[in-house]
Amino acid sequence: MFTERFGCAPGTVSPICGSASNRCYCRLTAGQVSCIGVIGTDLHENHAFVSLAEHFGAKGLPVPGIIAEDREAGAYLQEDLGDTSLYSLVEQSRKNGWTDDVPQLLCRTMTLLAKMQIEGADGLDYSVCYPQQAFDRRTVMFDLNYFKYCFLKPSGLEFNEVRLQDDFELLADDLLEEASGNSFMYRDFQARNVMVRDGNPYFIDFQGGRRGPVHYDVASFVWHARAGYPDEVKDMMIESYLDSLSGYVPVDREKFRERLRIFVLFRMLQVLGAYGFRGWIEHKSQFVVSIPAAVRNLGSLLSVPFGRYPYLSAVLEEMAELPRFAGCENEDGRLSVRVYSFSYKKGIPEDASGNGGGYVFDCRYIHNPGRYAEYRELTGMDAPVIKFLEEGGQADDFLAHVYGLVEPHVETYLRRGFTDLSVAFGCTGGRHRSVYCAEHLASRLAMKYPDIRVKLIHREQNITKTFPDPEAEAQCPALS
């Protein structure tokens, strides 16, 4: 296609890191000519993108132009918008302080969103949309069940499915209250899908769009978990959006914000479902590492409860407090060591950093105090259990080998500037032996290496401690 369109073969063909989809991207260049080549295995999805891009382009909206298409081969060429995504600028701004230029660019993006939703919907043939033409009850329930089966159940939290379903039905009723209008719902509107060229935003990856409520895209963009926008920037973006939207339709700002909060909740659940599937099931680390921030976002939203969905709110609040979602705290560049205790019956803790690696030690070699009635309800933090484990000598011998492996590892990571290490101790129930070993290693590392951060997570006990922390340190056994 490139050769036919430009009269010469490309001099370079460079792969481009794509999204989570099965589409493959590359940049083809010849002299001053550059464009993006796309090959997608889903022909219907390809056609949706090309058709929507041509429609939006005819409306003067900021989307990549389509240069050529081979529908049967599942391939097309599109305009090259460069390598700078809005998200990359947001990341820089978050690290260096929120200067005026990035918030202004975010607000300009939100202004254009309203234009795309309303002007882009004018004359749009929604039959080209794939896999759905409209936001409806079936798609809402798909997303809610996606969250339930791909995230909530794998989280290990127990819940009543009937009561949860009752609240899901109420939430669906509220989301669909005003779903009959004619506006385009982008579906995956986030800073990663906005490219910046010559200081101007351009929209990509809208192939999943459909007819739907405008609130959904605002929630998707403003509450994007990894972006971490400050509250004042969020408010600026919403106001810019409403200013633009009011140029097309009457806007009751207070009512809009009330309904927006419901869509924020829904969008957060949909995102967590995607992270669970892509991260835990498909084992894609970039999604696993996004989970703690997404859960924190949800926890912040739940600080004001959703009274209309009481059981759903209670389940989500409990889920947000699970130790497994504590995440990593190494943004300051310090080495962060996460030390887990866990039950093998419930699986090895997932890698929350996305880096992979680390140690998993099997404590079932050690004599089990859980076999005896007097210790059964206690944990490895209780004095009688500690005495039991120490008197036999097995625990001390076991930990001596652990220290001999982990401490040189920590010292090497400190020299090399690495920021994350995971150490997990497993036993039958995650209650006695693994808890004891995790406590001792965490306190030892914190005292021996004061420049590192240690996070101790007793997964099955729902207990998290952070070192250095005087209160937490006082609760840990002394070094032997």
C-alpha positions as CSV (number, residue, x, y, z in Angstrom):
1,M,0.0,0.0,0.0
2,F,2.8,2.4,0.8
3,T,4.5,1.7,-2.5
4,E,1.3,2.2,-4.4
5,R,0.4,5.4,-2.6
6,F,3.8,7.1,-2.6
7,G,5.5,5.5,-5.7
8,C,8.4,4.0,-3.8
9,A,9.1,1.3,-1.2
10,P,9.6,2.5,2.4
11,G,13.3,2.9,3.4
12,T,12.6,2.0,7.0
13,V,9.9,-0.1,8.7
14,S,10.0,0.4,12.5
15,P,7.7,-1.5,14.9
16,I,5.8,0.6,17.4
17,C,4.7,-0.6,20.8
18,G,1.0,-0.9,20.5
19,S,-1.9,-1.2,23.0
20,A,-3.4,-4.3,24.7
21,S,-5.1,-5.3,21.5
22,N,-4.0,-7.7,18.8
23,R,-3.2,-4.8,16.3
24,C,0.4,-4.4,15.2
25,Y,1.7,-1.0,14.4
26,C,4.8,0.2,12.5
27,R,6.2,3.4,11.1
28,L,7.0,3.4,7.4
29,T,9.3,6.1,6.0
30,A,10.8,7.1,2.7
31,G,12.6,10.5,2.6
32,Q,10.3,13.1,4.1
33,V,7.3,10.8,3.9
34,S,6.2,9.0,7.1
35,C,3.0,7.2,8.0
36,I,1.7,4.5,10.4
37,G,0.9,1.0,9.1
38,V,-1.6,-1.1,11.0
39,I,-2.4,-4.8,10.7
40,G,-5.4,-6.0,12.8
41,T,-6.7,-9.5,13.1
42,D,-10.3,-8.3,13.7
43,L,-11.5,-7.1,10.4
44,H,-14.7,-5.6,11.8
45,E,-12.7,-3.6,14.3
46,N,-10.4,-2.3,11.6
47,H,-13.4,-1.2,9.5
48,A,-15.0,0.5,12.5
49,F,-11.8,2.6,13.0
50,V,-11.3,3.5,9.4
51,S,-15.0,4.4,8.9
52,L,-15.1,6.5,12.1
53,A,-11.8,8.2,11.2
54,E,-13.0,9.2,7.8
55,H,-16.3,10.5,9.2
56,F,-14.6,12.5,11.9
57,G,-12.0,13.8,9.5
58,A,-14.7,15.1,7.2
59,K,-16.1,17.0,10.2
60,G,-12.7,18.7,10.7
61,L,-12.2,16.8,14.0
62,P,-8.5,16.1,15.2
63,V,-8.1,12.5,14.2
64,P,-5.5,10.8,12.0
65,G,-6.2,10.8,8.3
66,I,-6.7,7.4,6.5
67,I,-4.2,7.1,3.6
68,A,-5.0,3.7,2.3
69,E,-6.9,0.5,3.3
70,D,-6.8,-3.1,2.3
71,R,-10.0,-4.4,4.1
72,E,-9.6,-8.0,3.2
73,A,-6.0,-8.1,4.4
74,G,-6.9,-6.3,7.6
75,A,-4.4,-3.6,7.0
76,Y,-4.4,0.2,6.6
77,L,-2.1,3.2,6.5
78,Q,-2.9,6.3,8.7
79,E,-1.4,9.7,9.2
80,D,1.7,9.8,11.4
81,L,1.0,12.0,14.4
82,G,4.4,11.6,16.0
83,D,5.6,9.9,19.2
84,T,4.4,12.3,21.9
85,S,1.3,11.2,23.7
86,L,-0.6,13.4,26.1
87,Y,0.0,10.8,28.8
88,S,3.8,11.1,28.4
89,L,3.5,14.9,29.1
90,V,1.2,14.2,32.1
91,E,3.8,11.8,33.5
92,Q,6.6,14.5,33.2
93,S,4.3,17.1,34.7
94,R,3.4,14.8,37.7
95,K,7.1,14.2,38.4
96,N,8.2,17.8,38.0
97,G,5.2,19.7,39.4
98,W,2.0,20.7,37.6
99,T,3.0,23.6,35.4
100,D,0.4,25.6,33.5
101,D,1.1,24.2,30.1
102,V,-0.1,20.6,30.7
103,P,-3.3,21.5,32.6
104,Q,-4.1,23.9,29.7
105,L,-3.5,21.1,27.2
106,L,-5.8,18.8,29.2
107,C,-8.5,21.5,29.3
108,R,-8.1,22.0,25.5
109,T,-8.5,18.2,25.1
110,M,-11.7,18.2,27.1
111,T,-13.1,21.1,25.0
112,L,-12.4,19.0,21.9
113,L,-14.1,16.0,23.5
114,A,-17.4,17.8,23.6
115,K,-17.0,18.8,20.0
116,M,-16.3,15.2,19.0
117,Q,-19.2,13.8,21.0
118,I,-21.8,16.2,19.5
119,E,-20.5,17.3,16.1
120,G,-19.0,13.9,15.5
121,A,-22.4,12.3,16.1
122,D,-24.1,14.5,13.5
123,G,-24.8,12.2,10.5
124,L,-22.8,9.3,11.9
125,D,-23.9,5.9,10.7
126,Y,-23.7,3.9,14.0
127,S,-24.0,0.6,12.1
128,V,-20.3,0.8,11.5
129,C,-19.6,0.7,15.2
130,Y,-18.2,-2.5,16.6
131,P,-19.0,-4.6,18.6
132,Q,-22.0,-2.6,19.7
133,Q,-23.9,0.3,18.1
134,A,-25.1,1.7,21.4
135,F,-24.5,1.8,25.1
136,D,-27.2,-0.4,26.5
137,R,-28.2,-2.7,29.4
138,R,-26.5,-5.7,28.0
139,T,-23.1,-3.9,27.6
140,V,-23.5,-2.4,31.1
141,M,-24.0,-5.9,32.6
142,F,-21.1,-7.3,30.5
143,D,-18.8,-4.7,32.1
144,L,-20.1,-5.3,35.6
145,N,-19.8,-9.0,35.3
146,Y,-16.3,-8.5,33.7
147,F,-15.4,-6.8,37.0
148,K,-17.0,-9.5,39.1
149,Y,-15.4,-12.5,37.5
150,C,-12.0,-11.1,36.4
151,F,-11.2,-8.9,39.4
152,L,-13.5,-9.2,42.4
153,K,-13.6,-13.1,42.6
154,P,-9.8,-13.4,42.0
155,S,-9.2,-10.9,44.7
156,G,-10.2,-13.6,47.2
157,L,-12.9,-11.4,48.9
158,E,-16.0,-13.4,49.8
159,F,-19.4,-11.7,48.9
160,N,-23.1,-12.5,48.4
161,E,-23.6,-12.7,44.6
162,V,-27.4,-12.2,44.9
163,R,-27.2,-9.0,46.9
164,L,-24.4,-7.8,44.6
165,Q,-26.5,-8.5,41.6
166,D,-29.4,-6.5,43.1
167,D,-27.1,-3.4,43.3
168,F,-25.7,-4.0,39.8
169,E,-29.3,-3.9,38.5
170,L,-29.9,-0.6,40.2
171,L,-26.7,0.9,38.9
172,A,-27.6,-0.2,35.4
173,D,-31.0,1.5,35.7
174,D,-29.2,4.8,36.7
175,L,-26.6,4.6,34.0
176,L,-29.2,4.1,31.3
177,E,-31.6,6.8,32.6
178,E,-30.7,9.2,29.8
179,A,-29.2,6.8,27.2
180,S,-31.6,7.7,24.3
181,G,-29.8,10.9,23.1
182,N,-27.6,11.2,20.0
183,S,-24.0,11.6,21.1
184,F,-20.9,9.7,20.3
185,M,-19.3,7.8,23.2
186,Y,-15.6,7.4,22.6
187,R,-15.5,4.5,25.1
188,D,-11.7,4.5,25.8
189,F,-11.0,8.2,26.1
190,Q,-7.8,8.6,28.1
191,A,-4.5,10.5,27.8
192,R,-2.7,7.5,26.3
193,N,-5.1,7.8,23.3
194,V,-4.4,11.4,22.7
195,M,-1.3,12.4,20.6
196,V,0.2,15.9,20.7
197,R,1.7,17.4,17.6
198,D,2.8,21.0,17.4
199,G,1.1,21.6,20.7
200,N,-2.3,20.4,19.6
201,P,-4.2,17.2,20.7
202,Y,-5.2,14.5,18.2
203,F,-7.5,11.6,19.0
204,I,-6.7,7.9,18.3
205,D,-8.0,4.4,19.2
206,F,-11.7,5.3,19.1
207,Q,-12.7,2.1,17.2
208,G,-14.7,0.9,20.2
209,G,-17.0,4.0,20.1
210,R,-20.8,3.9,19.9
211,R,-23.9,6.0,20.6
212,G,-24.0,6.7,24.4
213,P,-24.0,9.2,27.3
214,V,-21.3,11.9,27.3
215,H,-20.6,11.3,31.0
216,Y,-18.8,8.1,30.3
217,D,-15.9,9.7,28.4
218,V,-15.5,12.5,31.0
219,A,-15.3,9.9,33.8
220,S,-12.8,7.8,31.7
221,F,-10.5,10.7,31.1
222,V,-10.6,12.7,34.3
223,W,-10.4,9.7,36.7
224,H,-7.7,7.8,34.7
225,A,-6.0,5.9,37.5
226,R,-2.4,6.1,36.3
227,A,-2.6,9.8,35.4
228,G,-3.2,10.8,39.0
229,Y,-4.6,14.3,38.3
230,P,-4.7,16.7,41.3
231,D,-8.3,17.6,42.3
232,E,-7.9,21.2,41.1
233,V,-6.8,20.0,37.7
234,K,-9.8,17.6,37.6
235,D,-12.1,20.5,38.3
236,M,-10.5,22.6,35.6
237,M,-11.0,19.9,33.1
238,I,-14.6,19.3,34.0
239,E,-15.4,23.0,33.8
240,S,-13.7,23.4,30.4
241,Y,-15.7,20.4,29.2
242,L,-19.0,21.9,30.4
243,D,-18.2,25.2,28.9
244,S,-17.7,23.5,25.5
245,L,-20.8,21.2,25.9
246,S,-23.0,24.2,26.8
247,G,-22.4,25.5,23.3
248,Y,-24.3,22.6,21.9
249,V,-26.9,21.6,24.5
250,P,-28.4,23.2,27.7
251,V,-26.3,22.1,30.7
252,D,-27.4,21.8,34.4
253,R,-23.9,21.7,35.9
254,E,-24.9,20.4,39.3
255,K,-27.0,17.6,37.9
256,F,-24.3,16.8,35.4
257,R,-21.8,16.4,38.2
258,E,-24.2,14.2,40.2
259,R,-24.7,11.8,37.3
260,L,-21.0,12.0,36.5
261,R,-20.2,10.4,39.8
262,I,-22.2,7.3,38.9
263,F,-20.3,7.0,35.7
264,V,-17.0,7.4,37.5
265,L,-18.0,4.4,39.7
266,F,-19.0,2.3,36.7
267,R,-15.8,3.2,34.8
268,M,-13.6,2.3,37.7
269,L,-15.2,-1.1,37.9
270,Q,-14.8,-1.6,34.2
271,V,-11.2,-0.7,34.3
272,L,-10.5,-3.0,37.2
273,G,-12.1,-5.8,35.3
274,A,-9.8,-5.1,32.4
275,Y,-6.7,-4.9,34.7
276,G,-7.7,-8.2,36.3
277,F,-8.1,-9.9,33.0
278,R,-5.0,-8.4,31.3
279,G,-2.8,-8.6,34.4
280,W,-3.8,-11.6,36.4
281,I,-5.1,-13.9,33.6
282,E,-3.0,-12.8,30.6
283,H,0.0,-12.0,32.9
284,K,0.7,-8.6,31.3
285,S,2.8,-6.8,33.9
286,Q,1.9,-3.2,32.8
287,F,-1.7,-3.9,33.9
288,V,-0.7,-5.6,37.2
289,V,1.3,-2.5,38.1
290,S,-1.7,-0.3,37.5
291,I,-4.0,-2.1,39.9
292,P,-2.9,-0.4,43.2
293,A,-3.4,3.1,41.8
294,A,-6.8,2.1,40.4
295,V,-7.9,0.6,43.7
296,R,-6.7,3.8,45.5
297,N,-8.8,5.8,43.1
298,L,-11.8,3.7,43.9
299,G,-11.2,4.0,47.7
300,S,-11.1,7.8,47.3
301,L,-14.4,7.8,45.5
302,L,-16.0,5.7,48.2
303,S,-15.1,8.2,50.9
304,V,-18.6,9.5,50.1
305,P,-20.7,6.3,50.1
306,F,-23.2,5.5,47.3
307,G,-26.3,5.1,49.4
308,R,-28.4,3.8,46.6
309,Y,-26.1,0.8,46.3
310,P,-25.3,-0.1,49.9
311,Y,-24.1,-3.7,49.4
312,L,-21.9,-2.9,46.4
313,S,-20.4,0.0,48.3
314,A,-19.6,-2.2,51.4
315,V,-18.0,-4.9,49.2
316,L,-15.9,-2.3,47.4
317,E,-14.8,-0.6,50.6
318,E,-13.7,-4.0,52.0
319,M,-11.9,-4.9,48.8
320,A,-10.0,-1.6,48.7
321,E,-8.6,-2.4,52.1
322,L,-7.1,-5.7,51.1
323,P,-3.3,-5.8,51.7
324,R,-2.7,-7.2,48.2
325,F,-3.6,-3.8,46.8
326,A,-1.1,-1.9,48.9
327,G,1.1,-1.6,45.9
328,C,4.7,-0.3,45.6
329,E,5.9,3.1,47.0
330,N,9.2,3.6,45.3
331,E,8.5,6.9,43.4
332,D,11.2,8.6,45.4
333,G,13.8,6.1,44.0
334,R,14.4,4.2,47.3
335,L,14.6,0.5,47.2
336,S,11.2,-0.9,48.3
337,V,11.2,-4.5,49.7
338,R,7.8,-6.1,50.0
339,V,7.6,-9.1,52.4
340,Y,4.5,-11.3,52.3
341,S,3.1,-14.1,54.3
342,F,0.5,-16.2,52.5
343,S,-1.4,-19.5,52.2
344,Y,-0.5,-21.8,49.4
345,K,-4.1,-22.8,49.3
346,K,-4.9,-19.3,48.0
347,G,-2.0,-19.0,45.6
348,I,1.3,-17.1,45.5
349,P,1.0,-13.3,45.8
350,E,1.1,-11.6,42.4
351,D,3.9,-9.2,41.5
352,A,2.5,-5.8,42.2
353,S,5.5,-4.0,40.7
354,G,5.4,-5.4,37.2
355,N,9.1,-6.2,37.4
356,G,8.8,-10.0,38.1
357,G,11.3,-12.0,40.1
358,G,11.9,-12.1,43.8
359,Y,11.9,-15.0,46.3
360,V,9.1,-17.4,47.4
361,F,10.1,-19.5,50.4
362,D,8.1,-22.6,51.5
363,C,7.8,-22.6,55.3
364,R,6.0,-26.0,55.4
365,Y,9.3,-27.5,56.2
366,I,9.0,-26.1,59.7
367,H,7.0,-28.0,62.4
368,N,3.4,-26.6,62.2
369,P,1.9,-25.1,65.5
370,G,-1.4,-25.1,63.8
371,R,-1.7,-28.8,64.4
372,Y,-2.2,-28.1,68.1
373,A,-5.4,-26.7,69.6
374,E,-3.7,-24.2,71.9
375,Y,-2.1,-22.5,69.0
376,R,-4.7,-22.9,66.3
377,E,-6.4,-19.4,66.8
378,L,-3.1,-17.6,67.3
379,T,-0.7,-16.3,64.7
380,G,3.0,-16.1,64.2
381,M,2.9,-12.7,65.9
382,D,1.7,-14.1,69.2
383,A,4.3,-15.0,71.9
384,P,3.2,-18.6,72.5
385,V,3.6,-19.4,68.7
386,I,6.9,-17.5,68.6
387,K,8.2,-19.6,71.5
388,F,7.0,-22.8,69.9
389,L,8.7,-22.1,66.6
390,E,12.0,-20.9,68.2
391,E,12.3,-23.8,70.7
392,G,12.4,-26.4,67.9
393,G,15.2,-24.7,66.1
394,Q,13.9,-25.4,62.7
395,A,12.6,-21.8,62.2
396,D,16.0,-20.3,63.1
397,D,17.9,-22.6,60.8
398,F,15.4,-21.9,58.0
399,L,15.7,-18.1,58.4
400,A,19.5,-18.2,58.6
401,H,19.5,-19.5,55.0
402,V,16.9,-16.9,54.0
403,Y,19.0,-14.1,55.4
404,G,22.0,-15.5,53.5
405,L,20.2,-15.2,50.2
406,V,18.1,-12.0,50.7
407,E,20.6,-9.7,52.3
408,P,23.3,-9.9,49.6
409,H,20.4,-9.4,47.1
410,V,19.4,-6.2,48.9
411,E,23.0,-4.9,49.0
412,T,23.4,-5.5,45.3
413,Y,20.1,-3.8,44.5
414,L,21.2,-0.8,46.6
415,R,24.5,-0.5,44.7
416,R,22.8,-0.8,41.3
417,G,19.9,1.6,42.1
418,F,17.1,-0.9,41.7
419,T,13.8,0.1,43.4
420,D,11.8,-3.1,44.0
421,L,12.3,-6.6,45.5
422,S,9.6,-9.1,46.6
423,V,10.1,-11.8,49.2
424,A,7.1,-14.1,50.1
425,F,6.8,-16.8,52.8
426,G,4.1,-19.4,52.3
427,C,2.7,-22.1,54.5
428,T,-0.5,-24.1,54.7
429,G,-2.9,-21.5,56.1
430,G,-0.8,-18.3,56.0
431,R,-1.2,-17.9,59.8
432,H,1.7,-19.2,61.8
433,R,5.0,-20.2,60.2
434,S,4.8,-17.8,57.2
435,V,3.7,-14.9,59.4
436,Y,6.6,-15.6,61.9
437,C,9.2,-15.7,59.1
438,A,7.9,-12.6,57.3
439,E,7.9,-10.6,60.6
440,H,11.5,-11.5,61.3
441,L,12.8,-10.8,57.9
442,A,11.0,-7.5,57.6
443,S,12.2,-6.2,61.0
444,R,15.7,-7.4,60.3
445,L,16.0,-5.7,56.9
446,A,14.5,-2.5,58.2
447,M,17.0,-2.3,61.1
448,K,20.0,-3.4,59.0
449,Y,19.3,-1.2,56.0
450,P,17.8,2.1,57.1
451,D,17.9,3.5,53.6
452,I,15.3,1.1,52.2
453,R,11.6,0.9,52.6
454,V,10.0,-2.3,53.8
455,K,6.4,-3.1,53.4
456,L,5.2,-6.2,55.4
457,I,2.0,-7.7,54.1
458,H,0.2,-10.6,55.9
459,R,-2.2,-11.3,53.1
460,E,-4.4,-13.8,54.8
461,Q,-4.5,-11.8,58.1
462,N,-5.4,-8.6,56.3
463,I,-2.5,-6.8,58.0
464,T,-0.1,-4.4,56.4
465,K,2.9,-2.6,58.1
466,T,5.5,-0.2,56.7
467,F,9.0,0.3,58.0
468,P,10.6,2.5,59.0
469,D,7.6,3.2,61.3
470,P,8.2,3.4,65.1
471,E,4.7,2.0,65.9
472,A,5.0,-0.8,63.5
473,E,8.6,-1.6,64.6
474,A,7.4,-1.8,68.2
475,Q,5.0,-4.6,67.2
476,C,7.6,-6.8,65.5
477,P,9.8,-9.3,67.4
478,A,13.3,-8.3,68.3
479,L,16.2,-9.5,66.2
480,S,17.6,-12.8,67.4
